[in-house]
Amino acid sequence: MAISKAMQTALRALSYPELDIRRTYRLEREVKRIGGKLAPTVGHSIHTVDTCFCFSSHIVPLRIYHPSENIPTVSPILLFIHGGGWVMGCIDSYDSVCRRLACFTGCTVISVEYRLAPENPYPAGLEDCYLVTKSLLEGRIFSGSGKRPVILIGDSAGGNLAAAVSLLARDQGETFPAGQVLIYPALFYDYSSKNPYPSVRDNGSDYLLTAKRMQEFIEMYQGDKTEFSPYFSPLLAEDFSNQPPTLIITAEFCPLRDEGEDYADKLGAAGATVKLCRVPDALHNFFCLSEKFPAVQLCYEEICTFLTENFHVSCPEPDWRLPK
């Protein structure tokens, strides 16, 4: 169903006036964390284990979601990298998302709580995600993980980090993720009036996530760095070859829509297996909504199809498909 005039008016009101994220990010970060802990529990059959990955200087918390005790030893592991503009988000705020992901795919899901900006600007979060991916592929996160393919999944800023990890893994010539799912990913480096993508202009003011806020996020993530690289903005890559099978999901009314679709075109032109899905009438961050929403159902159906076609995963029949 298309967005009505009444809904457009409400969205416009919610998009303005914007608070200065540089002043409010700590409060917004905590609100999201508490909201995640208070959210209704989904996937009651999911068994979770909280663990961590230890660096020499810090610890990265991880939460592992096991949908059953009888997961095939060759079944993929989905490494989930959360969104939040590289500034917000955590394991708790995305707990419901990861539980649903484990439920509807039947795969083990691992959620990584990477370091956030502005306290830890680029490349801190990327380093955490890359080293967790590498260690998972090498079997150092839990027993048997090194024998199973790892698929990166990220939304928004998490999509940026997933794409950057795939590029970095290729360039390092080390262990390599088997696939990636990028959900309305942030792949560019400038959301000012200089941005070349029409969706930033068309959807960048009245659809909750604004271009102004994206510019603030990108500047906080950037820190004092003066140069950009493909690992900061994957669309800056000169070489898009040798990337794993990729699913990119965009939202019709998201300011990041066109850059995600441009990235799909570039990967496909370089020889990657790519599926692109634009979800109609959807806004940025819709993936965090309940599975009762048709846009969320479509998203999970696309993910399950991607897993089935590329990794022979037999996803469980979702509740919304079962006869009532």
Backbone hydrogen bonds in HBPLUS format (Angstrom, degrees):
<---DONOR---> <-ACCEPTOR-->    atom                        ^
c    i                          cat <-CA-CA->   ^        H-A-AA   ^      H-
h    n   atom  resd res      DA  || num        DHA   H-A  angle D-A-AA Bond
n    s   type  num  typ     dist DA aas  dist angle  dist       angle   num
A0008-GLN N   A0004-SER O   2.90 MM   4  6.19 155.7  1.96 147.8 155.0     1
A0009-THR N   A0005-LYS O   2.96 MM   4  6.19 152.4  2.04 145.1 152.0     2
A0010-ALA N   A0006-ALA O   3.01 MM   4  6.31 157.1  2.06 146.3 152.4     3
A0011-LEU N   A0007-MET O   2.84 MM   4  6.08 161.1  1.88 154.3 159.5     4
A0012-ARG N   A0008-GLN O   2.93 MM   4  6.08 156.4  1.99 145.5 151.9     5
A0013-ALA N   A0009-THR O   3.04 MM   4  6.28 152.5  2.12 144.6 151.7     6
A0014-LEU N   A0010-ALA O   2.97 MM   4  6.25 151.2  2.05 147.6 155.6     7
A0015-SER N   A0011-LEU O   2.96 MM   4  6.11 134.2  2.17 142.6 154.7     8
A0023-ARG N   A0020-ASP O   2.89 MM   3  5.59 150.9  1.97 121.0 129.0     9
A0024-THR N   A0020-ASP O   3.16 MM   4  6.37 143.0  2.31 144.1 154.5    10
A0025-TYR N   A0021-ILE O   2.94 MM   4  5.16 131.1  2.19 144.5 144.0    11
A0028-GLU N   A0024-THR O   2.93 MM   4  6.14 170.9  1.94 164.4 167.4    12
A0029-ARG N   A0025-TYR O   2.80 MM   4  5.77 152.1  1.88 143.1 151.2    13
A0030-GLU N   A0026-ARG O   3.09 MM   4  6.29 156.7  2.15 143.3 148.5    14
A0031-VAL N   A0027-LEU O   2.93 MM   4  6.17 158.4  1.97 153.2 159.6    15
A0032-LYS N   A0028-GLU O   3.05 MM   4  6.21 161.2  2.08 148.2 152.3    16
A0033-ARG N   A0029-ARG O   3.07 MM   4  6.33 152.1  2.15 141.9 149.9    17
A0034-ILE N   A0030-GLU O   2.92 MM   4  6.14 169.1  1.93 156.7 158.4    18
A0035-GLY N   A0031-VAL O   2.82 MM   4  5.93 159.8  1.86 147.6 154.5    19
A0036-GLY N   A0032-LYS O   2.96 MM   4  6.08 150.2  2.05 142.0 149.0    20
A0037-LYS N   A0033-ARG O   3.16 MM   4  6.50 151.0  2.25 144.4 151.7    21
A0038-LEU N   A0034-ILE O   2.98 MM   4  6.23 142.5  2.12 148.8 159.5    22
A0039-ALA N   A0035-GLY O   3.00 MM   4  6.00 118.2  2.40 138.1 152.4    23
A0046-ILE N   A0043-GLY O   2.93 MM   3  5.46 164.2  1.95 119.7 124.9    24
A0047-HIS N   A0066-HIS O   2.92 MM  19  5.08 168.2  1.93 154.5 151.1    25
A0066-HIS N   A0047-HIS O   2.77 MM  19  5.08 177.3  1.77 158.6 159.6    26
A0049-VAL N   A0064-ILE O   2.91 MM  15  5.09 146.1  2.03 139.8 149.4    27
A0064-ILE N   A0049-VAL O   2.85 MM  15  5.09 170.8  1.86 150.3 152.2    28
A0051-THR N   A0062-LEU O   2.91 MM  11  5.22 167.9  1.93 147.4 151.5    29
A0062-LEU N   A0051-THR O   2.94 MM  11  5.22 167.6  1.95 131.9 129.1    30
A0053-PHE N   A0060-VAL O   2.81 MM   7  5.09 155.1  1.87 140.3 148.3    31
A0060-VAL N   A0053-PHE O   2.88 MM   7  5.09 171.1  1.88 151.9 154.9    32
A0055-PHE N   A0058-HIS O   2.81 MM   3  5.20 158.3  1.86 168.1 175.7    33
A0113-GLU N   A0061-PRO O   3.04 MM  52  5.40 163.6  2.07 167.6 163.0    34
A0063-ARG N   A0111-SER O   3.05 MM  48  5.20 151.1  2.13 140.6 148.8    35
A0111-SER N   A0063-ARG O   2.88 MM  48  5.20 166.9  1.90 151.0 153.6    36
A0065-TYR N   A0109-VAL O   2.68 MM  44  4.99 164.5  1.70 160.9 164.5    37
A0109-VAL N   A0065-TYR O   3.01 MM  44  4.99 158.4  2.06 139.3 145.8    38
A0075-SER N   A0072-PRO O   2.99 MM   3  5.19 163.8  2.02 111.4 116.5    39
A0077-ILE N   A0149-PRO O   2.82 MM  72  6.24 157.5  1.87 160.7 168.3    40
A0151-ILE N   A0077-ILE O   2.86 MM  74  6.16 166.2  1.88 162.3 166.4    41
A0078-LEU N   A0108-THR O   2.89 MM  30  6.21 172.5  1.90 164.2 164.2    42
A0110-ILE N   A0078-LEU O   2.84 MM  32  6.23 160.1  1.88 156.9 159.8    43
A0079-LEU N   A0151-ILE O   2.87 MM  72  6.08 153.9  1.94 148.1 156.8    44
A0153-ILE N   A0079-LEU O   2.93 MM  74  5.99 161.6  1.96 152.6 148.8    45
A0080-PHE N   A0110-ILE O   2.69 MM  30  5.84 153.6  1.76 150.4 159.5    46
A0112-VAL N   A0080-PHE O   3.26 MM  32  6.49 160.1  2.30 177.4 173.6    47
A0081-ILE N   A0153-ILE O   2.73 MM  72  6.11 159.2  1.77 160.7 167.2    48
A0087-VAL N   A0084-GLY O   3.12 MM   3  5.86 156.5  2.17 119.8 123.8    49
A0088-MET N   A0084-GLY O   2.87 MM   4  4.51 158.3  1.92 131.6 137.2    50
A0117-ALA N   A0086-TRP O   2.83 MM  31  5.87 167.9  1.84 166.4 164.1    51
A0094-TYR N   A0090-CYS O   3.28 MM   4  6.44 137.2  2.47 144.4 154.3    52
A0095-ASP N   A0092-ASP O   3.22 MM   3  5.03 167.9  2.24 106.8 107.2    53
A0098-CYS N   A0094-TYR O   3.07 MM   4  6.31 163.2  2.10 154.9 158.7    54
A0099-ARG N   A0095-ASP O   2.94 MM   4  6.16 153.2  2.01 150.9 158.8    55
A0100-ARG N   A0096-SER O   2.98 MM   4  6.19 164.4  2.01 150.5 154.2    56
A0101-LEU N   A0097-VAL O   2.94 MM   4  6.17 155.1  2.00 144.8 152.5    57
A0102-ALA N   A0098-CYS O   2.98 MM   4  6.18 156.4  2.04 145.0 150.0    58
A0103-CYS N   A0099-ARG O   2.89 MM   4  6.12 157.9  1.94 149.1 156.0    59
A0104-PHE N   A0100-ARG O   2.84 MM   4  5.94 175.1  1.84 162.4 162.0    60
A0105-THR N   A0101-LEU O   3.13 MM   4  5.96 138.8  2.31 137.5 146.3    61
A0106-GLY N   A0102-ALA O   2.91 MM   4  5.36 142.8  2.05 133.8 142.9    62
A0120-ASN N   A0116-LEU O   2.89 MM   4  5.44 142.5  2.03 132.2 139.3    63
A0124-ALA N   A0121-PRO O   3.01 MM   3  5.92 160.4  2.05 136.2 133.3    64
A0122-TYR N   A0221-TYR O   2.80 MM  99  5.65 170.5  1.81 158.6 161.5    65
A0127-GLU N   A0123-PRO O   2.84 MM   4  6.00 162.4  1.87 164.2 169.5    66
A0128-ASP N   A0124-ALA O   3.07 MM   4  6.39 159.0  2.12 153.7 158.8    67
A0129-CYS N   A0125-GLY O   3.08 MM   4  6.33 167.0  2.10 151.7 154.4    68
A0130-TYR N   A0126-LEU O   2.85 MM   4  5.98 163.4  1.87 157.0 161.9    69
A0131-LEU N   A0127-GLU O   2.95 MM   4  6.04 169.4  1.96 151.8 154.8    70
A0132-VAL N   A0128-ASP O   2.96 MM   4  6.08 153.6  2.03 148.7 156.2    71
A0133-THR N   A0129-CYS O   3.00 MM   4  6.09 158.0  2.05 142.4 148.8    72
A0134-LYS N   A0130-TYR O   2.87 MM   4  6.12 163.6  1.90 152.0 156.7    73
A0135-SER N   A0131-LEU O   2.93 MM   4  5.98 160.6  1.97 141.2 146.7    74
A0136-LEU N   A0132-VAL O   2.88 MM   4  5.99 151.1  1.96 145.4 153.6    75
A0137-LEU N   A0133-THR O   2.97 MM   4  6.21 162.3  2.00 153.3 157.4    76
A0138-GLU N   A0134-LYS O   3.01 MM   4  6.21 133.8  2.23 138.1 151.0    77
A0140-ARG N   A0135-SER O   2.80 MM   5  5.10 165.0  1.82 160.8 155.8    78
A0139-GLY N   A0136-LEU O   3.08 MM   3  5.14 161.3  2.11 105.0 110.0    79
A0145-SER N   A0142-PHE O   3.13 MM   3  5.79 164.6  2.15 140.0 141.2    80
A0147-LYS N   A0144-GLY O   3.21 MM   3  5.69 162.9  2.24 113.4 118.6    81
A0148-ARG N   A0145-SER O   3.25 MM   3  5.53 167.9  2.27 112.2 115.6    82
A0178-ALA N   A0150-VAL O   2.77 MM  28  5.51 143.6  1.90 147.4 158.0    83
A0152-LEU N   A0179-GLY O   3.00 MM  27  6.31 156.3  2.06 146.7 140.3    84
A0181-VAL N   A0152-LEU O   2.71 MM  29  6.15 152.0  1.79 156.6 166.5    85
A0154-GLY N   A0181-VAL O   3.07 MM  27  6.54 157.5  2.12 168.9 176.0    86
A0183-ILE N   A0154-GLY O   2.91 MM  29  6.11 176.1  1.92 162.7 163.3    87
A0158-GLY N   A0155-ASP O   2.81 MM   3  4.73 138.7  1.98 138.2 126.7    88
A0156-SER N   A0183-ILE O   2.86 MM  27  6.27 158.9  1.91 171.0 178.0    89
A0159-GLY N   A0156-SER O   2.93 MM   3  5.03 127.9  2.21  98.0 112.3    90
A0160-ASN N   A0156-SER O   3.11 MM   4  6.58 146.6  2.23 145.7 155.0    91
A0186-ALA N   A0156-SER O   3.14 MM  30  5.19 153.8  2.21 118.5 113.1    92
A0161-LEU N   A0157-ALA O   3.02 MM   4  6.38 156.6  2.08 146.5 151.8    93
A0162-ALA N   A0158-GLY O   2.90 MM   4  6.09 153.4  1.97 142.7 150.1    94
A0163-ALA N   A0159-GLY O   2.99 MM   4  6.12 167.6  2.01 148.6 151.6    95
A0164-ALA N   A0160-ASN O   2.90 MM   4  6.09 156.6  1.96 147.6 155.0    96
A0165-VAL N   A0161-LEU O   2.85 MM   4  6.00 153.8  1.92 146.1 152.7    97
A0166-SER N   A0162-ALA O   3.09 MM   4  6.36 157.4  2.14 148.0 153.5    98
A0167-LEU N   A0163-ALA O   3.06 MM   4  6.37 157.7  2.11 148.3 154.0    99
A0168-LEU N   A0164-ALA O   2.84 MM   4  6.00 163.1  1.86 151.5 156.8   100
A0169-ALA N   A0165-VAL O   2.80 MM   4  5.91 160.7  1.84 151.2 156.5   101
A0170-ARG N   A0166-SER O   3.12 MM   4  6.27 156.7  2.18 141.4 147.3   102
A0171-ASP N   A0167-LEU O   2.99 MM   4  6.25 161.5  2.03 149.3 154.4   103
A0172-GLN N   A0168-LEU O   2.84 MM   4  5.99 146.3  1.95 149.8 159.0   104
A0173-GLY N   A0169-ALA O   3.09 MM   4  6.15 127.5  2.38 135.8 148.0   105
A0173-GLY N   A0170-ARG O   3.18 MM   3  5.21 138.1  2.36  95.4 107.2   106
A0180-GLN N   A0245-PRO O   3.04 MM  65  6.55 147.5  2.15 156.1 163.5   107
A0247-LEU N   A0180-GLN O   2.94 MM  67  6.42 157.0  1.99 154.2 161.9   108
A0182-LEU N   A0247-LEU O   2.80 MM  65  6.24 156.8  1.86 162.9 169.5   109
A0249-ILE N   A0182-LEU O   2.87 MM  67  6.27 161.1  1.91 155.6 161.3   110
A0184-TYR N   A0249-ILE O   2.55 MM  65  5.74 177.2  1.55 175.4 176.0   111
A0235-LEU N   A0187-LEU O   3.30 MM  48  5.77 165.5  2.32 152.2 150.9   112
A0195-ASN N   A0192-SER O   3.12 MM   3  5.75 171.5  2.13 120.7 123.2   113
A0200-VAL N   A0197-TYR O   3.12 MM   3  5.76 145.0  2.25 116.5 125.0   114
A0201-ARG N   A0198-PRO O   3.00 MM   3  5.28 122.2  2.35 103.3 117.5   115
A0202-ASP N   A0198-PRO O   2.78 MM   4  6.01 166.7  1.80 160.5 165.2   116
A0203-ASN N   A0199-SER O   2.80 MM   4  5.37 156.2  1.85 133.6 140.7   117
A0211-ALA N   A0204-GLY O   2.84 MM   7  4.59 164.9  1.86 122.2 122.6   118
A0209-LEU N   A0207-TYR O   2.83 MM   2  5.78 126.6  2.12 115.5  99.5   119
A0214-MET N   A0210-THR O   3.04 MM   4  6.33 160.3  2.08 148.7 154.6   120
A0215-GLN N   A0211-ALA O   2.90 MM   4  6.12 153.9  1.96 149.1 155.7   121
A0216-GLU N   A0212-LYS O   3.07 MM   4  6.39 151.4  2.15 144.5 152.3   122
A0217-PHE N   A0213-ARG O   2.87 MM   4  6.15 160.2  1.91 154.2 159.6   123
A0218-ILE N   A0214-MET O   2.90 MM   4  6.11 167.0  1.91 152.6 155.6   124
A0219-GLU N   A0215-GLN O   3.07 MM   4  6.19 153.1  2.14 142.7 149.5   125
A0220-MET N   A0216-GLU O   3.02 MM   4  6.23 151.2  2.10 146.9 154.5   126
A0221-TYR N   A0217-PHE O   2.89 MM   4  6.16 157.4  1.95 155.3 161.9   127
A0222-GLN N   A0218-ILE O   2.90 MM   4  5.97 147.4  2.00 138.3 147.7   128
A0223-GLY N   A0219-GLU O   3.16 MM   4  6.28 148.2  2.27 140.0 146.1   129
A0225-LYS N   A0222-GLN O   3.29 MM   3  5.72 163.5  2.32 130.0 131.5   130
A0232-PHE N   A0229-SER O   2.98 MM   3  5.24 147.9  2.08 107.0 116.8   131
A0233-SER N   A0229-SER O   2.86 MM   4  6.13 169.2  1.87 159.7 163.0   132
A0236-LEU N   A0233-SER O   2.82 MM   3  5.73 169.3  1.83 136.3 139.6   133
A0237-ALA N   A0234-PRO O   3.13 MM   3  5.63 167.9  2.15 116.8 119.8   134
A0246-THR N   A0273-THR O   2.83 MM  27  6.23 163.3  1.86 164.3 170.1   135
A0275-LYS N   A0246-THR O   2.91 MM  29  6.37 152.9  1.98 156.1 165.1   136
A0248-ILE N   A0275-LYS O   2.90 MM  27  6.31 164.6  1.92 165.8 171.0   137
A0277-CYS N   A0248-ILE O   2.93 MM  29  6.34 157.4  1.98 162.2 167.2   138
A0250-THR N   A0277-CYS O   2.87 MM  27  6.28 159.9  1.91 151.3 157.9   139
A0279-VAL N   A0250-THR O   2.79 MM  29  6.09 174.1  1.79 151.4 150.0   140
A0254-CYS N   A0251-ALA O   3.20 MM   3  5.30 154.6  2.27 121.7 117.6   141
A0252-GLU N   A0279-VAL O   3.05 MM  27  5.96 157.9  2.10 163.5 156.5   142
A0253-PHE N   A0282-ALA O   2.91 MM  29  5.89 162.9  1.94 170.5 174.4   143
A0257-ARG N   A0254-CYS O   3.15 MM   3  5.34 165.7  2.17 114.1 116.4   144
A0260-GLY N   A0256-LEU O   3.27 MM   4  6.49 158.6  2.32 157.1 162.7   145
A0261-GLU N   A0257-ARG O   3.15 MM   4  6.45 155.1  2.22 148.9 156.1   146
A0262-ASP N   A0258-ASP O   2.84 MM   4  6.00 145.5  1.96 142.3 152.3   147
A0263-TYR N   A0259-GLU O   2.98 MM   4  6.13 152.1  2.06 140.7 147.7   148
A0264-ALA N   A0260-GLY O   3.08 MM   4  6.38 150.6  2.16 140.7 148.4   149
A0265-ASP N   A0261-GLU O   3.08 MM   4  6.34 155.9  2.14 141.8 147.6   150
A0266-LYS N   A0262-ASP O   2.95 MM   4  6.26 156.9  2.00 149.1 155.4   151
A0267-LEU N   A0263-TYR O   2.91 MM   4  6.14 162.9  1.94 154.7 158.6   152
A0268-GLY N   A0264-ALA O   2.94 MM   4  6.06 164.8  1.97 149.9 154.7   153
A0269-ALA N   A0265-ASP O   2.89 MM   4  6.04 157.5  1.94 148.1 154.3   154
A0270-ALA N   A0266-LYS O   3.15 MM   4  6.27 134.6  2.37 135.9 146.8   155
A0270-ALA N   A0267-LEU O   3.12 MM   3  5.13 130.9  2.37  95.1 108.5   156
A0272-ALA N   A0267-LEU O   3.03 MM   5  5.44 160.1  2.07 149.9 143.5   157
A0271-GLY N   A0268-GLY O   3.06 MM   3  5.20 161.5  2.09 106.1 111.1   158
A0286-PHE N   A0283-LEU O   3.29 MM   3  5.77 142.4  2.44 139.0 135.9   159
A0288-CYS N   A0285-ASN O   3.19 MM   3  5.90 163.7  2.21 120.0 124.2   160
A0289-LEU N   A0286-PHE O   2.96 MM   3  5.45 167.0  1.97 119.8 123.6   161
A0293-PHE N   A0290-SER O   3.24 MM   3  6.10 173.5  2.25 121.1 122.9   162
A0296-VAL N   A0293-PHE O   3.06 MM   3  5.41 124.3  2.38 107.5 120.7   163
A0297-GLN N   A0293-PHE O   3.07 MM   4  6.43 159.3  2.12 154.3 160.8   164
A0298-LEU N   A0294-PRO O   2.90 MM   4  6.12 161.4  1.94 152.4 156.8   165
A0299-CYS N   A0295-ALA O   3.08 MM   4  6.26 150.4  2.17 137.4 145.4   166
A0300-TYR N   A0296-VAL O   3.01 MM   4  6.36 161.5  2.05 155.4 158.4   167
A0301-GLU N   A0297-GLN O   2.92 MM   4  6.15 155.7  1.98 150.7 158.2   168
A0302-GLU N   A0298-LEU O   2.94 MM   4  6.17 153.0  2.02 148.3 154.9   169
A0303-ILE N   A0299-CYS O   2.99 MM   4  6.30 154.9  2.06 146.7 153.9   170
A0304-CYS N   A0300-TYR O   2.87 MM   4  6.06 164.8  1.89 151.9 155.7   171
A0305-THR N   A0301-GLU O   2.94 MM   4  6.07 157.4  1.99 143.7 150.2   172
A0306-PHE N   A0302-GLU O   2.96 MM   4  6.10 158.2  2.01 145.5 151.5   173
A0307-LEU N   A0303-ILE O   2.95 MM   4  6.24 157.1  2.00 150.1 156.0   174
A0308-THR N   A0304-CYS O   2.87 MM   4  6.05 154.4  1.93 147.7 155.0   175
A0309-GLU N   A0305-THR O   2.88 MM   4  6.00 170.1  1.89 156.1 158.4   176
A0310-ASN N   A0306-PHE O   3.07 MM   4  6.00 153.8  2.14 143.9 150.7   177
A0311-PHE N   A0307-LEU O   2.84 MM   4  5.18 145.1  1.96 130.9 140.2   178
A0313-VAL N   A0307-LEU O   3.33 MM   6  5.49 169.4  2.34 113.5 115.6   179
A0312-HIS N   A0308-THR O   3.10 MM   4  4.38 132.5  2.34 117.0 117.6   180
A0321-ARG N   A0318-PRO O   3.01 MM   3  5.61 157.4  2.06 116.9 124.1   181
A0322-LEU N   A0319-ASP O   3.12 MM   3  5.29 144.4  2.25 103.5 113.6   182
